[in-house]
Amino acid sequence: MTALIYIDLDVVHPVVNGEWHRARFQNMPQSGEPVTMLCGLTAVVEYERSDNRRRERPPTCCWACDRAYRHLHGIPVRTPTPAPRQGGQR
């Protein structure tokens, strides 16, 4: 007997430097694999338990990824778009 676990790749949001991003995944990425987000940021995948997610503060949205996602799906872009967070690495 098997227990299937379905993962909707459209709702997988990598978190880098306290910001959650969007990416276009064909398959679930493996640990150690580099992924490129819609904003152009590339980072290496690492998995962690979800109960460790909010140790410091909740992640915020990457507005560049949000803008790209909206453009790809024909959704109106938010205006004004918030300024990028300071201290993030791009």
N, C-alpha and C positions, 0 to 999 in steps of 0.2 A: 504494500500500500504506500502511496506517496501523498505528501501534503504540499500542494502547490502554493507558492507565495507569488502573487502578481505584483509587479512594481511598475507604476506609471512613470515613465522616464520624463514626462513633461512636468512632473512636480518634484523632481530631484533638484535641489538647490545647493550647490557647493558653497561653503562659507569660507571666505579668505579674509583675514585681518578684520573680523567683526562685521563683514558685509556679506549678505547672501546674494548669489549671482544666478544667472540663468545660462544654460548651455544646451546645445542640441546633441543629445546622445542617441546613438544607434543601438548601443548595448550598455549594460551597466558597467562602468569603468572598474578596473581592478586596482587594488592598492599598489602604489608606486607608479601608476600610469599618469602621464601628464594630460590635463584637459585644458581646453581653451574656452573661456567664457564668451558670451556675446559681446562684451565690452572690449575683448582683445586680451584680457589678462590670462596668463597661463600659470597653472599650479599643479602640483603633484597630488594625486588622490591619497587620502588617508581616511580610514573609517574609525568612528568612535561611537560609543553607546550614546543614545539620545538623552539619557539622564545627565550626561556631562555637558550638554549643549549650553546651558545658561549659567555657567559657573560665575562669569563676570557680569555680563549684561546681555540682553537679547540682541541678536544680530540685526542690522539695519539693511535696507534694500540698496543695491547698487543701481543708481539711477541710470547709468549708461546701459546696463543690461536691460532694465525696464523699458527704456526708450527703444532699444533695438528689438525687443520682443514685441512691443506694441506695433512698431513699424512692420515687422514680418507678418503680423496677424491682422493688419488693417484696423487696429484699435487706436482711437485718438490719443495723441501724446499729451501728457499732463503739462500744463503751463501754469505758472513758471516751474521749471525743473529745479529742484533744490541743488545747491552748490555741492560739489564733491566734498567728502570728508577729508579733513586734514590728517596727514600722517600715514595714509594708506600708500602701499607700494603698487605702482602700475608699470 
